């Protein structure tokens, strides 16, 4: 966001010592276009996803997604904007206090989620490359509410899992040398209907509940927020937030239901085994997936 308003001399306060957050970064093409960043940050484009259930069922998905190299994008952005790091910041209305310094102006809180949440653990390995064209997602009957994945890239393979227990137990084994390991905790959030202050990123709670994707919310709010900063009127921003919050709340309650009905997944996978679903808008708006399955 700061990059888009360089003419306003924005200042970013970052508690991290170095830029470059590592994540899976698989997003829809629509989300990528809304971000408005260069194609140089696309690692690979995918047209298909295979979803495998541990009892031998597979559902095929036709889609249009890309792998955004978020780490490289953040490092590049850090070189373009004025960033103070590592810095903690206290926000009080239109004032930011950081160390012994005080700043006045339009303040956007990007400090991460602070409210109630169900937290799920994530781990991801970068391994040597494999010869595969599709993203592969694994659903395990023992990993209630979680899943694992393989994302093949030109320079390596992302192998990861999320789980309420130990995600390492559900990592796919591809017998390749591990080059890097990263992970953390992801909040599963039911965001509030309205926000009074300006928020961006995970602080909004606009995080896709099941997959933990936060770039969708960032891309969707980006230009409404930028337009508000330039005009001083934030009606568009707040309206867009309400729409997105409603979708994420739906995802939250659908995920809660899915967790409670996890033992019924074999029925669904058996019904759709070897079938192909066309999922485009649904990749972001997960609540629309309900209409694809029998009630």
ROGU-158871 format. One record per residue: residue number from 1; x, y, z of N, C-alpha, C in turn. Coordinates in pm, whole numbers, plus 50000, padded with zeros to 5 digits. Each point is the difference from the previous one (the first is absolute). Layout:
REM residues N
[kese NUM [X Y Z] [X Y Z] [X Y Z]]
...
REM end
This chain:
REM residues 295
[kese 1 [50082 49880 50000] [49918 50120 50000] [50086 50126 50000]]
[kese 2 [50102 50002 50086] [50086 50119 50009] [50064 50033 49866]]
[kese 3 [50032 49897 49921] [50062 50022 49870] [49909 50080 49907]]
[kese 4 [49869 49980 50012] [49904 50066 49912] [49977 50146 50037]]
[kese 5 [50049 50044 50114] [49983 50140 50040] [50135 50064 50033]]
[kese 6 [50100 49966 49920] [50134 50054 50024] [50002 50153 49995]]
[kese 7 [49907 50060 49922] [49996 50146 49991] [49958 50064 50131]]
[kese 8 [49946 49919 50092] [49960 50053 50132] [50104 49974 50107]]
[kese 9 [50116 49947 49960] [50110 49972 50092] [49957 49913 50119]]
[kese 10 [49944 49882 49974] [49957 49914 50110] [50118 49943 50077]]
[kese 11 [49976 49967 50126] [50100 49935 50084] [49943 49868 50048]]
[kese 12 [50079 49894 49986] [49959 49868 50047] [50082 49965 50124]]
[kese 13 [49929 49960 50106] [50067 49953 50121] [49986 49847 50004]]
[kese 14 [50112 49930 50004] [49998 49854 49993] [50079 49943 50117]]
[kese 15 [49933 49914 50078] [50068 49941 50116] [50102 49894 49960]]
[kese 16 [49990 49951 49876] [50094 49898 49954] [50136 50063 49965]]
[kese 17 [50105 49924 50023] [50134 50052 49974] [50029 50005 49850]]
[kese 18 [49942 49905 49924] [50025 49993 49856] [49868 49982 49926]]
[kese 19 [49990 50051 49877] [49878 49981 49921] [49997 49862 49936]]
[kese 20 [49881 49960 49952] [49991 49877 49923] [49931 49888 50073]]
[kese 21 [49867 50005 50007] [49924 49893 50065] [49987 49882 49906]]
[kese 22 [50028 49880 50052] [49988 49879 49920] [49863 49938 50021]]
[kese 23 [49932 49971 49890] [49871 49932 50008] [49976 49924 49871]]
[kese 24 [49896 49919 49998] [49971 49920 49881] [49967 50090 49882]]
[kese 25 [49920 50104 50023] [49978 50104 49900] [49925 49956 49876]]
[kese 26 [49914 49898 50010] [49917 49961 49886] [49872 50083 50002]]
[kese 27 [49981 50082 49900] [49886 50091 49995] [49933 49991 49863]]
[kese 28 [49875 50046 49994] [49930 50002 49873] [50059 50107 49909]]
[kese 29 [49978 49985 49871] [50048 50103 49907] [49930 50133 50028]]
[kese 30 [49873 49995 50037] [49926 50122 50032] [50067 50075 50115]]
[kese 31 [50039 49927 50105] [50068 50063 50113] [50134 50058 49957]]
[kese 32 [50073 49928 49917] [50128 50051 49952] [49982 50130 49921]]
[kese 33 [49901 50006 49913] [49977 50120 49921] [49959 50118 50088]]
[kese 34 [49924 49972 50106] [49960 50107 50092] [50119 50056 50076]]
[kese 35 [50102 49919 50022] [50121 50048 50067] [50076 50101 49915]]
[kese 36 [49992 49985 49868] [50065 50094 49909] [50152 49995 50004]]
[kese 37 [50057 49881 50023] [50146 49989 50005] [50051 49932 49873]]
[kese 38 [50130 50010 49979] [50062 49948 49879] [49992 49848 49992]]
[kese 39 [49992 49949 49878] [50001 49856 49977] [50133 49937 50039]]
[kese 40 [50101 50080 50022] [50129 49943 50039] [49992 49927 50133]]
[kese 41 [49894 50026 50078] [49985 49935 50130] [49914 49873 49992]]
[kese 42 [49962 49960 49878] [49929 49873 49982] [50104 49890 49983]]
[kese 43 [49996 49901 50088] [50090 49885 49988] [49947 49898 49900]]
[kese 44 [49868 49980 50002] [49942 49902 49910] [49848 50019 49994]]
[kese 45 [49942 49963 49888] [49855 50004 49982] [49948 49857 49994]]
[kese 46 [49882 49980 50060] [49941 49866 50006] [49856 50003 49948]]
[kese 47 [49964 49896 49927] [49864 49986 49949] [49926 49884 50065]]
[kese 48 [50067 49925 50084] [49935 49884 50060] [50051 49974 50142]]
[kese 49 [49910 49948 50082] [50030 49957 50137] [49939 49862 50019]]
[kese 50 [50075 49911 50060] [49949 49867 50035] [49980 49995 50151]]
[kese 51 [49879 49966 50043] [49968 49987 50142] [49984 49853 50031]]
[kese 52 [50089 49947 50083] [50003 49856 50028] [49959 49973 50144]]
[kese 53 [49910 49907 50015] [49958 49954 50133] [50073 49871 50032]]
[kese 54 [50032 49979 50126] [50090 49889 50034] [49939 49861 49982]]
[kese 55 [49875 49992 49959] [49940 49869 49975] [49997 49966 49851]]
[kese 56 [50080 50074 49922] [50017 49965 49861] [49913 50077 49902]]
[kese 57 [49932 50105 50047] [49915 50080 49913] [50073 50126 49955]]
[kese 58 [49971 50044 49877] [50061 50122 49947] [49894 50083 49929]]
[kese 59 [49999 50131 50030] [49916 50096 49929] [50093 50092 49923]]
[kese 60 [49971 50022 49873] [50082 50085 49915] [49935 50138 49988]]
[kese 61 [50082 50102 50001] [49952 50138 49995] [50064 50072 49883]]
[kese 62 [49917 50055 49911] [50047 50091 49897] [49989 50142 50055]]
[kese 63 [50108 50075 49994] [50001 50133 50060] [50101 50087 49929]]
[kese 64 [50028 50117 50056] [50100 50092 49943] [50066 50073 50116]]
[kese 65 [50110 49944 50048] [50068 50057 50117] [50148 50018 49968]]
[kese 66 [50063 50084 50079] [50143 50023 49983] [50069 49989 50136]]
[kese 67 [50130 49974 49997] [50079 50004 50122] [50075 50132 50003]]
[kese 68 [49959 50086 50094] [50065 50129 50019] [50119 49983 50093]]
[kese 69 [50117 50046 49958] [50117 49995 50087] [49994 50121 50093]]
[kese 70 [49928 49980 50109] [49977 50110 50094] [50130 50048 50063]]
[kese 71 [50091 49908 50025] [50128 50037 50061] [50075 50100 49912]]
[kese 72 [50014 49969 49872] [50071 50090 49909] [49926 50132 49982]]
[kese 73 [49867 49993 49996] [49920 50122 49986] [50022 50093 50119]]
[kese 74 [49997 49947 50120] [50018 50084 50119] [50141 50058 50006]]
[kese 75 [50099 49922 49960] [50138 50051 50000] [50012 50116 49901]]
[kese 76 [49939 49984 49882] [50003 50108 49900] [49927 50124 50050]]
[kese 77 [49883 49982 50059] [49923 50113 50051] [50076 50072 50111]]
[kese 78 [50072 49924 50082] [50076 50060 50110] [50106 50096 49947]]
[kese 79 [50051 49973 49881] [50099 50089 49940] [49939 50124 49937]]
[kese 80 [49866 49999 49982] [49933 50111 49935] [49936 50099 50098]]
[kese 81 [49967 49954 50120] [49931 50086 50096] [50089 50025 50122]]
[kese 82 [49964 50101 50076] [50075 50036 50120] [49951 49912 50115]]
[kese 83 [50088 49911 50045] [49963 49905 50105] [50092 50017 50120]]
[kese 84 [49939 50008 50117] [50076 50004 50125] [49988 49863 50066]]
[kese 85 [50114 49932 50019] [50000 49866 50057] [50128 49976 50079]]
[kese 86 [49997 49910 50097] [49878 49943 50059] [49939 50102 50095]]
[kese 87 [49874 50029 49984] [49933 50103 50078] [49863 49953 50048]]
[kese 88 [49972 50017 50128] [49864 49988 50051] [49934 50136 49991]]
[kese 89 [49871 50001 49981] [49929 50126 49986] [49871 49997 50082]]
[kese 90 [49972 50110 50068] [49876 50016 50075] [49909 50094 49921]]
[kese 91 [49879 49953 49969] [49906 50079 49920] [49896 50061 50093]]
[kese 92 [49981 50129 49986] [49898 50072 50077] [49930 50099 49906]]
[kese 93 [49892 49951 49938] [49930 50086 49904] [50086 50026 49877]]
[kese 94 [50027 50127 49974] [50084 50040 49887] [50145 50023 50040]]
[kese 95 [50038 49939 50112] [50136 50017 50051] [50068 49865 50014]]
[kese 96 [50126 49994 49961] [50083 49881 50021] [50119 50040 50085]]
[kese 97 [50023 49925 50107] [50117 50022 50085] [50090 49878 49986]]
[kese 98 [50123 50023 49960] [50098 49893 49984] [50131 50045 50061]]
[kese 99 [50037 49933 50107] [50119 50043 50073] [49978 50138 50059]]
[kese 100 [50091 50091 49972] [49987 50138 50047] [49941 50092 49894]]
[kese 101 [49949 49942 49892] [49950 50080 49889] [49848 49995 49994]]
[kese 102 [49942 50111 49955] [49855 50013 49989] [49965 50046 49859]]
[kese 103 [49902 49933 49938] [49961 50033 49863] [49850 50025 49995]]
[kese 104 [49960 50095 49918] [49858 50033 49981] [49962 49978 49855]]
[kese 105 [49877 49957 49978] [49951 49982 49863] [49898 49888 49992]]
[kese 106 [49969 49957 49880] [49909 49886 49981] [50075 49873 50039]]
[kese 107 [49941 49925 50092] [50065 49881 50054] [49921 49876 49959]]
[kese 108 [50071 49902 49944] [49939 49873 49963] [50066 49889 50082]]
[kese 109 [49919 49928 50075] [50049 49894 50087] [50019 49872 49919]]
[kese 110 [50124 49955 49988] [50033 49876 49928] [50070 49901 50093]]
[kese 111 [49969 50008 50129] [50080 49930 50101] [49960 49856 50024]]
[kese 112 [49903 49947 49925] [49961 49861 50019] [49876 49987 50086]]
[kese 113 [49944 49880 50002] [49875 49977 50070] [50019 50003 50151]]
[kese 114 [49913 50075 50069] [50011 50015 50145] [49879 49944 50075]]
[kese 115 [49895 49960 49929] [49878 49955 50066] [49996 49851 50025]]
[kese 116 [49879 49950 50028] [49980 49858 50024] [50018 49921 49871]]
[kese 117 [50049 49879 50011] [50020 49916 49883] [50024 49856 50044]]
[kese 118 [49973 49909 49907] [50048 49863 50014] [50131 49994 49923]]
[kese 119 [50106 49963 50066] [50131 50002 49936] [50037 49860 49951]]
[kese 120 [50047 49994 49878] [50043 49874 49942] [50148 50011 49964]]
[kese 121 [50075 49893 50020] [50144 50003 49978] [50034 49964 49855]]
[kese 122 [50103 50064 49949] [50043 49975 49862] [50149 49978 49993]]
[kese 123 [50041 49912 49910] [50143 49982 49971] [50014 49974 49851]]
[kese 124 [50110 50050 49944] [50023 49981 49857] [50148 49982 49974]]
[kese 125 [50033 49901 49917] [50137 49977 49957] [50014 50047 49855]]
[kese 126 [50117 50053 49968] [50040 50016 49861] [50100 49890 49972]]
[kese 127 [49966 49913 49904] [50088 49889 49968] [50051 50014 49856]]
[kese 128 [50078 49904 49960] [50045 49994 49861] [49879 49984 49907]]
[kese 129 [50013 50040 49873] [49885 49995 49908] [49952 49857 49973]]
[kese 130 [49873 49990 49962] [49943 49875 49952] [49937 50027 49863]]
[kese 131 [49978 49895 49925] [49939 50012 49868] [49850 49981 50013]]
[kese 132 [49928 50110 50020] [49855 49995 50020] [49939 50127 49945]]
[kese 133 [49881 49990 49940] [49935 50115 49938] [49892 50061 50089]]
[kese 134 [49943 49921 50089] [49886 50045 50080] [50038 50023 50145]]
[kese 135 [49922 50083 50067] [50005 50009 50146] [49925 49878 50054]]
[kese 136 [50056 49937 50102] [49934 49884 50061] [49966 50034 50145]]
[kese 137 [49874 49980 50036] [49952 50024 50136] [49957 49867 50059]]
[kese 138 [50039 49975 50126] [49967 49875 50067] [49909 50028 50120]]
[kese 139 [49890 49926 50005] [49909 50006 50114] [50015 49868 50076]]
[kese 140 [50033 50008 50128] [50024 49882 50083] [49886 49986 50101]]
[kese 141 [49946 49881 50013] [49889 49977 50093] [50040 50029 50144]]
[kese 142 [50129 49993 50030] [50047 50026 50137] [50032 50148 50025]]
[kese 143 [50011 50079 49893] [50037 50141 50013] [49874 50086 49991]]
[kese 144 [49921 49996 50107] [49871 50068 50000] [50019 50151 49984]]
[kese 145 [49938 50056 49895] [50007 50144 49976] [50128 50045 49932]]
[kese 146 [50087 49906 49964] [50127 50036 49937] [50018 49934 49866]]
[kese 147 [50114 50023 49939] [50033 49938 49873] [50150 50018 49975]]
[kese 148 [50050 49937 49896] [50140 50015 49962] [50009 50020 49850]]
[kese 149 [50120 50033 49950] [50009 50037 49859] [50140 49982 49944]]
[kese 150 [50004 49991 49867] [50124 50003 49923] [49980 50101 49888]]
[kese 151 [50088 50100 49995] [49994 50102 49894] [50133 49996 49925]]
[kese 152 [50002 49945 49878] [50125 49992 49923] [50036 50133 49936]]
[kese 153 [50124 50043 50020] [50049 50126 49944] [50123 49973 49914]]
[kese 154 [50040 50094 49916] [50116 49976 49914] [50130 49974 50077]]
[kese 155 [50014 50062 50116] [50125 49990 50075] [49990 49912 50124]]
[kese 156 [49882 49944 50028] [49982 49919 50119] [49856 49957 50014]]
[kese 157 [49970 49943 50116] [49864 49951 50026] [49958 50043 50140]]
[kese 158 [49881 50058 50011] [49944 50035 50130] [49920 49882 50051]]
[kese 159 [50039 49949 50116] [49934 49885 50061] [49956 50044 50139]]
[kese 160 [49868 50007 50023] [49956 50056 50126] [49876 49935 50055]]
[kese 161 [49964 50041 50123] [49881 49948 50066] [49954 50099 50105]]
[kese 162 [49868 50001 50025] [49945 50073 50114] [49918 49902 50082]]
[kese 163 [50004 50018 50133] [49931 49908 50089] [49984 50064 50137]]
[kese 164 [49895 49959 50071] [49986 50044 50139] [50097 49927 50090]]
[kese 165 [50049 49883 49955] [50101 49927 50076] [50137 50030 49939]]
[kese 166 [50083 49900 49983] [50134 50021 49944] [49993 49987 49848]]
[kese 167 [50016 50110 49924] [49988 49990 49854] [50107 49913 49935]]
[kese 168 [50115 49980 50069] [50105 49917 49942] [49951 49857 49974]]
[kese 169 [49903 49956 50081] [49949 49864 49986] [49925 49979 49868]]
[kese 170 [49962 50110 49935] [49919 49989 49879] [50072 50051 49876]]
[kese 171 [50129 50026 50012] [50076 50046 49884] [50014 49888 49896]]
[kese 172 [49971 50028 49873] [50024 49899 49897] [50148 49969 49988]]
[kese 173 [50031 49876 49971] [50138 49958 49986] [50033 49987 49852]]
[kese 174 [50091 50085 49950] [50036 49992 49858] [50147 49960 49980]]
[kese 175 [50067 49967 50110] [50139 49949 49993] [50093 50095 49924]]
[kese 176 [49991 50126 50032] [50088 50101 49942] [50072 50074 50113]]
[kese 177 [50118 50051 49969] [50080 50071 50101] [49931 50130 50041]]
[kese 178 [49996 50025 50130] [49937 50121 50054] [50097 50116 49990]]
[kese 179 [49954 50110 49941] [50083 50118 49982] [49970 50110 50102]]
[kese 180 [49875 50003 50049] [49961 50106 50094] [49875 49953 50075]]
[kese 181 [49982 50053 50122] [49882 49969 50081] [49945 50129 50057]]
[kese 182 [49870 50019 49992] [49937 50115 50064] [49859 49960 50044]]
[kese 183 [49940 50082 50082] [49865 49968 50049] [49956 50099 50104]]
[kese 184 [49892 49966 50068] [49945 50090 50101] [49856 49961 50031]]
[kese 185 [49926 50094 50054] [49860 49978 50035] [49911 50092 49917]]
[kese 186 [49884 49948 49960] [49907 50075 49917] [49868 50014 50076]]
[kese 187 [49947 50123 50012] [49872 50016 50070] [49882 49969 49910]]
[kese 188 [49906 49925 50054] [49871 49980 49933] [49901 50092 50072]]
[kese 189 [49954 50100 49924] [49936 50117 50059] [49859 50019 49948]]
[kese 190 [49911 50043 50088] [49870 50052 49959] [50006 50152 50017]]
[kese 191 [50027 50076 49894] [50022 50145 50014] [49871 50075 50036]]
[kese 192 [50017 50114 50064] [49885 50082 50039] [49938 50062 49876]]
[kese 193 [49874 50046 50015] [49927 50056 49886] [50055 50135 49957]]
[kese 194 [50043 50080 50096] [50049 50135 49970] [50131 50025 50073]]
[kese 195 [50086 50079 49939] [50120 50047 50067] [50001 50153 49996]]
[kese 196 [50040 50061 50109] [49999 50146 50011] [50132 50063 49955]]
[kese 197 [50109 49925 50015] [50131 50052 49960] [50041 49936 49868]]
[kese 198 [50109 50048 49943] [50051 49945 49874] [50092 49883 50029]]
[kese 199 [49967 49886 49944] [50080 49879 50018] [50030 49941 49864]]
[kese 200 [50107 49919 49996] [50041 49939 49874] [50075 49872 50031]]
[kese 201 [49988 49901 49913] [50068 49874 50024] [49929 49918 50106]]
[kese 202 [50075 49918 50073] [49939 49908 50097] [49929 50072 50114]]
[kese 203 [50031 50126 50025] [49933 50073 50108] [49850 50016 49974]]
[kese 204 [49958 49986 49874] [49857 50009 49966] [49926 49872 50035]]
[kese 205 [50072 49888 50009] [49935 49871 50016] [49950 49941 49870]]
[kese 206 [50030 50064 49888] [49952 49952 49870] [50096 49894 49946]]
[kese 207 [50000 49887 50068] [50090 49888 49969] [49913 49881 49963]]
[kese 208 [50019 49944 49883] [49918 49886 49958] [50011 49889 50104]]
[kese 209 [49887 49959 50054] [50001 49920 50122] [50068 49865 49985]]
[kese 210 [49962 49922 49899] [50054 49865 49992] [50144 49999 49953]]
[kese 211 [50032 50080 49900] [50136 49997 49943] [50096 50096 50068]]
[kese 212 [49948 50099 50074] [50088 50097 50065] [50056 50104 49906]]
[kese 213 [49941 50016 49883] [50051 50097 49903] [49967 50143 50037]]
[kese 214 [50103 50082 50020] [49978 50140 50037] [50018 50098 49886]]
[kese 215 [50061 49955 49888] [50026 50091 49888] [49870 50041 49933]]
[kese 216 [49898 49912 50002] [49868 50032 49944] [49943 50127 50063]]
[kese 217 [50002 50008 50133] [49948 50118 50069] [50082 50124 49971]]
[kese 218 [50132 49983 49992] [50089 50113 49969] [49967 50057 49862]]
[kese 219 [49988 49912 49901] [49974 50045 49863] [49864 50066 49988]]
[kese 220 [49899 49945 50068] [49864 50051 49988] [49983 50137 50063]]
[kese 221 [50074 50027 50107] [49987 50129 50070] [50098 50105 49950]]
[kese 222 [50098 49959 49919] [50111 50090 49964] [49953 50130 49939]]
[kese 223 [49928 49994 49889] [49965 50124 49931] [49889 50079 50069]]
[kese 224 [49901 49936 50064] [49909 50079 50083] [50072 50080 50109]]
[kese 225 [50103 49939 50060] [50076 50072 50102] [50083 50112 49939]]
[kese 226 [50066 49972 49888] [50081 50103 49933] [49913 50117 49957]]
[kese 227 [49884 49971 49944] [49909 50107 49957] [49956 50085 50118]]
[kese 228 [49979 49936 50114] [49962 50074 50120] [50110 50090 50051]]
[kese 229 [50124 49949 49997] [50114 50081 50045] [50016 50122 49911]]
[kese 230 [49980 49984 49870] [50017 50112 49907] [49887 50101 50009]]
[kese 231 [49879 49951 50026] [49883 50089 50000] [49960 50047 50138]]
[kese 232 [50044 49927 50102] [49958 50032 50136] [49863 49944 50034]]
[kese 233 [49941 49923 49908] [49868 49941 50022] [50014 49847 49992]]
[kese 234 [49955 49932 50105] [50025 49856 50009] [49873 49917 49991]]
[kese 235 [49895 50055 49939] [49874 49925 49986] [50020 49873 49919]]
[kese 236 [50075 50010 49889] [50025 49884 49915] [50076 49892 50077]]
[kese 237 [50098 50042 50078] [50080 49906 50080] [49912 49926 50100]]
[kese 238 [49916 50073 50074] [49917 49936 50102] [49893 49912 49936]]
[kese 239 [49947 50040 49886] [49900 49918 49931] [50061 49869 49953]]
[kese 240 [50120 50009 49943] [50068 49880 49953] [50034 49909 50117]]
[kese 241 [50043 50059 50109] [50032 49919 50117] [49877 49921 50046]]
[kese 242 [49884 50064 50006] [49877 49932 50045] [49969 49879 49913]]
[kese 243 [50016 50016 49868] [49974 49890 49907] [50096 49885 50025]]
[kese 244 [50129 50034 50013] [50101 49897 50021] [49984 49932 50136]]
[kese 245 [49967 50077 50103] [49982 49944 50134] [49884 49901 50001]]
[kese 246 [49895 50030 49927] [49885 49909 49992] [50042 49867 49937]]
[kese 247 [50081 50006 49894] [50049 49878 49935] [50089 49919 50094]]
[kese 248 [50090 50066 50071] [50092 49927 50088] [49923 49939 50118]]
[kese 249 [49897 50069 50050] [49919 49941 50107] [49930 49874 49951]]
[kese 250 [49952 50004 49875] [49940 49879 49943] [50102 49887 49996]]
[kese 251 [50120 50033 49952] [50106 49899 49993] [50031 49943 50138]]
[kese 252 [50000 50088 50100] [50032 49959 50137] [49900 49895 50049]]
[kese 253 [49871 50027 49981] [49898 49908 50051] [49992 49873 49914]]
[kese 254 [50028 50011 49870] [50006 49880 49916] [50115 49910 50045]]
[kese 255 [50115 50062 50031] [50116 49923 50047] [49970 49933 50134]]
[kese 256 [49932 50072 50089] [49962 49941 50129] [49910 49879 49979]]
[kese 257 [49903 50014 49907] [49912 49888 49969] [50078 49884 49939]]
[kese 258 [50091 50033 49909] [50081 49897 49935] [50080 49921 50103]]
[kese 259 [50055 50069 50098] [50077 49932 50104] [49912 49904 50080]]
[kese 260 [49877 50043 50029] [49909 49915 50078] [49950 49880 49919]]
[kese 261 [49998 50015 49866] [49950 49893 49912] [50114 49930 49926]]
[kese 262 [50122 50006 50053] [50118 49950 49931] [49986 49851 49964]]
[kese 263 [49931 49924 50084] [49986 49856 49977] [49913 49970 49878]]
[kese 264 [49927 50101 49951] [49913 49979 49884] [50071 50028 49868]]
[kese 265 [50125 50048 50006] [50072 50034 49876] [50012 49883 49902]]
[kese 266 [50017 49875 50047] [50009 49889 49903] [49878 49993 49908]]
[kese 267 [49882 50034 50051] [49879 49997 49919] [50011 50101 49887]]
[kese 268 [50045 50120 50033] [50014 50106 49899] [50105 49963 49896]]
[kese 269 [50116 49951 50047] [50107 49965 49907] [49962 49880 49914]]
[kese 270 [49927 49905 50056] [49956 49886 49921] [49904 50045 49891]]
[kese 271 [49913 50094 50032] [49901 50049 49904] [50068 50073 49884]]
[kese 272 [50107 50075 50031] [50068 50081 49898] [50132 49941 49954]]
[kese 273 [50028 49876 50038] [50127 49937 49963] [50020 50000 49849]]
[kese 274 [50117 50044 49958] [50040 50005 49857] [49922 50102 49918]]
[kese 275 [49921 50083 50066] [49928 50105 49929] [50083 50129 50000]]
[kese 276 [49968 50089 49906] [50071 50128 49988] [49905 50115 50029]]
[kese 277 [50042 50090 50089] [49923 50119 50033] [50069 50122 49941]]
[kese 278 [49922 50093 49947] [50053 50127 49953] [49987 50102 50112]]
[kese 279 [50112 50040 50056] [49999 50091 50115] [50086 50122 49968]]
[kese 280 [49935 50112 49982] [50070 50124 49969] [49967 50105 50107]]
[kese 281 [49881 50058 49997] [49960 50096 50104] [50001 49935 50137]]
[kese 282 [49968 49870 50004] [49992 49928 50128] [50136 49986 50068]]
[kese 283 [50108 50018 49925] [50132 49989 50062] [50018 50106 50108]]
[kese 284 [49939 50116 49981] [50002 50106 50101] [49875 49999 50086]]
[kese 285 [49885 49985 49935] [49872 50003 50071] [49960 49856 50033]]
[kese 286 [50059 49945 50103] [49981 49859 50033] [49855 49967 50031]]
[kese 287 [49923 50097 50046] [49860 49973 50035] [49920 49954 49878]]
[kese 288 [50045 50039 49880] [49930 49959 49878] [50015 49850 49972]]
[kese 289 [50100 49937 50062] [50020 49856 49978] [49882 49918 50051]]
[kese 290 [49926 50054 50096] [49885 49928 50056] [49902 49963 49891]]
[kese 291 [49985 50089 49901] [49902 49975 49892] [50046 49891 49904]]
[kese 292 [50127 49960 50010] [50051 49897 49910] [49974 49859 50053]]
[kese 293 [49967 49990 50127] [49983 49869 50060] [49855 49980 50044]]
[kese 294 [49955 49875 50004] [49862 49973 50038] [49973 50036 50145]]
[kese 295 [49879 50046 50026] [49961 50039 50138] [49935 49882 50070]]
REM end
